[in-house]
């Protein structure tokens, strides 16, 4: 017979709570030494360690603990990939440890089990040094209606949280981060033929959205890049080349749009990635040649070095970059990592491929972000 556990009387409950609070983090070690041990736990084990005990949970979730981890430069970049299963359309996030080559599965997004959605319709952005991933917009595939969703993943807690919804429902929009704020641009509205000109800016500090200057045109297909305090948005080429693409440039400081230069938009022939103050494009045609934009001449320069490993990388691609490296994720979640080498005026890329587990063969990437964890 099971004996029901009765609640402790007030004084006993307080004593029990006090004992828990006084319990050492690691028996036999001073708490300051134990905290150093916890600080060095790598992602994602630090978030999992919160469940060891109430004292560990309290220590790890304290703001001063997170600040200490960041100030000691104990965080490292991980490759986060938003993927979907081609057969089931089930969506999931995976994180690749670039040192060990190990993959970790993130918890499911809040709506992923309750809403039938179109995976490529979401837009993603990040604040890498803060360990934050943002997913916004989207489309309910059963009704083809756009969504106002805004959610955030925090690496320090390994959890998703729902944020204030966007002002305008939108799918297939473009997104980027400038000065710690998230910019949502364009997309499709309630009708798939309706292109949205509205632009919105999200402030993570206050969890608020605000309208910004509208685009001069509604673009039908998006790729975007953030250079400095400007966001460049383009239709990009559609293979085979049938028309000249359009493009716009948003200036956050002035809250204005201007037309993208002719050379930039006509040479933007694939997926873009920014490294420092340089814009690169991995072209959609042929063997996916890589080129770099030269602002002074409004032209694109071919990048030398190794050829892109097209034989091992199959579309669709998702691209990101950081610290002198380009990361391309392909079908099956294989990752090509290109180290950019600059020698005078010559720019070269040296490629290596990280082969994903066979269990990923049905997965295709929608987005990828490099985030510190």
Secondary structure in CASP SS format (residue, H / E / C, confidence):
PFRMAT SS
TARGET T0000
AUTHOR 0000-0000-0000
METHOD secondary structure of the structure
MODEL  1
X C 1.00
X C 1.00
X C 1.00
X C 1.00
X C 1.00
X C 1.00
X C 1.00
X C 1.00
X C 1.00
X H 1.00
X H 1.00
X H 1.00
X H 1.00
X H 1.00
X H 1.00
X H 1.00
X H 1.00
X H 1.00
X H 1.00
X H 1.00
X H 1.00
X H 1.00
X C 1.00
X C 1.00
X C 1.00
X C 1.00
X C 1.00
X C 1.00
X C 1.00
X C 1.00
X H 1.00
X H 1.00
X H 1.00
X H 1.00
X H 1.00
X H 1.00
X H 1.00
X H 1.00
X H 1.00
X C 1.00
X C 1.00
X C 1.00
X C 1.00
X C 1.00
X H 1.00
X H 1.00
X H 1.00
X H 1.00
X H 1.00
X C 1.00
X C 1.00
X C 1.00
X C 1.00
X H 1.00
X H 1.00
X H 1.00
X H 1.00
X H 1.00
X H 1.00
X H 1.00
X H 1.00
X C 1.00
X H 1.00
X H 1.00
X H 1.00
X H 1.00
X H 1.00
X H 1.00
X H 1.00
X H 1.00
X H 1.00
X C 1.00
X C 1.00
X C 1.00
X C 1.00
X C 1.00
X E 1.00
X E 1.00
X E 1.00
X E 1.00
X E 1.00
X E 1.00
X E 1.00
X E 1.00
X E 1.00
X C 1.00
X C 1.00
X C 1.00
X C 1.00
X C 1.00
X E 1.00
X E 1.00
X E 1.00
X E 1.00
X E 1.00
X E 1.00
X E 1.00
X C 1.00
X C 1.00
X C 1.00
X C 1.00
X C 1.00
X E 1.00
X E 1.00
X E 1.00
X C 1.00
X C 1.00
X C 1.00
X C 1.00
X C 1.00
X C 1.00
X C 1.00
X C 1.00
X C 1.00
X C 1.00
X C 1.00
X E 1.00
X C 1.00
X H 1.00
X H 1.00
X H 1.00
X E 1.00
X E 1.00
X E 1.00
X E 1.00
X E 1.00
X E 1.00
X H 1.00
X H 1.00
X H 1.00
X C 1.00
X E 1.00
X E 1.00
X E 1.00
X E 1.00
X E 1.00
X E 1.00
X C 1.00
X E 1.00
X E 1.00
X C 1.00
X C 1.00
X C 1.00
X C 1.00
X E 1.00
X E 1.00
X E 1.00
X C 1.00
X C 1.00
X E 1.00
X E 1.00
X E 1.00
X E 1.00
X E 1.00
X C 1.00
X C 1.00
X C 1.00
X C 1.00
X E 1.00
X E 1.00
X E 1.00
X E 1.00
X C 1.00
X C 1.00
X C 1.00
X C 1.00
X C 1.00
X C 1.00
X C 1.00
X E 1.00
X E 1.00
X C 1.00
X C 1.00
X E 1.00
X E 1.00
X E 1.00
X E 1.00
X E 1.00
X C 1.00
X C 1.00
X E 1.00
X E 1.00
X E 1.00
X E 1.00
X E 1.00
X C 1.00
X C 1.00
X E 1.00
X C 1.00
X C 1.00
X C 1.00
X C 1.00
X C 1.00
X C 1.00
X E 1.00
X C 1.00
X C 1.00
X C 1.00
X E 1.00
X E 1.00
X E 1.00
X E 1.00
X E 1.00
X C 1.00
X C 1.00
X C 1.00
X C 1.00
X E 1.00
X E 1.00
X E 1.00
X E 1.00
X E 1.00
X C 1.00
X C 1.00
X C 1.00
X C 1.00
X C 1.00
X C 1.00
X C 1.00
X C 1.00
X C 1.00
X C 1.00
X E 1.00
X E 1.00
X E 1.00
X E 1.00
X E 1.00
X C 1.00
X C 1.00
X E 1.00
X E 1.00
X E 1.00
X E 1.00
X E 1.00
X C 1.00
X C 1.00
X C 1.00
X C 1.00
X C 1.00
X C 1.00
X C 1.00
X C 1.00
X C 1.00
X C 1.00
X C 1.00
X C 1.00
X E 1.00
X E 1.00
X E 1.00
X E 1.00
X E 1.00
X C 1.00
X C 1.00
X C 1.00
X C 1.00
X E 1.00
X E 1.00
X E 1.00
X E 1.00
X C 1.00
X C 1.00
X H 1.00
X H 1.00
X H 1.00
X H 1.00
X H 1.00
X H 1.00
X C 1.00
X C 1.00
X E 1.00
X E 1.00
X E 1.00
X E 1.00
X E 1.00
X E 1.00
X C 1.00
X C 1.00
X E 1.00
X E 1.00
X E 1.00
X E 1.00
X E 1.00
X E 1.00
X C 1.00
X C 1.00
X C 1.00
X C 1.00
X C 1.00
X C 1.00
X E 1.00
X E 1.00
X E 1.00
X E 1.00
X E 1.00
X C 1.00
X C 1.00
X C 1.00
X C 1.00
X E 1.00
X E 1.00
X E 1.00
X E 1.00
X C 1.00
X E 1.00
X E 1.00
X C 1.00
X C 1.00
X C 1.00
X C 1.00
X C 1.00
X C 1.00
X C 1.00
X C 1.00
X C 1.00
X C 1.00
X C 1.00
X C 1.00
X E 1.00
X E 1.00
X E 1.00
X E 1.00
X E 1.00
X C 1.00
X C 1.00
X E 1.00
X E 1.00
X E 1.00
X E 1.00
X E 1.00
X C 1.00
X H 1.00
X H 1.00
X H 1.00
X C 1.00
X E 1.00
X E 1.00
X E 1.00
X E 1.00
X E 1.00
X E 1.00
X E 1.00
X E 1.00
X E 1.00
X C 1.00
X C 1.00
X E 1.00
X E 1.00
X E 1.00
X E 1.00
X E 1.00
X E 1.00
X E 1.00
X E 1.00
X E 1.00
X C 1.00
X C 1.00
X C 1.00
X H 1.00
X H 1.00
X H 1.00
X C 1.00
X C 1.00
X E 1.00
X E 1.00
X E 1.00
X E 1.00
X E 1.00
X E 1.00
X E 1.00
X E 1.00
X E 1.00
X E 1.00
X C 1.00
END
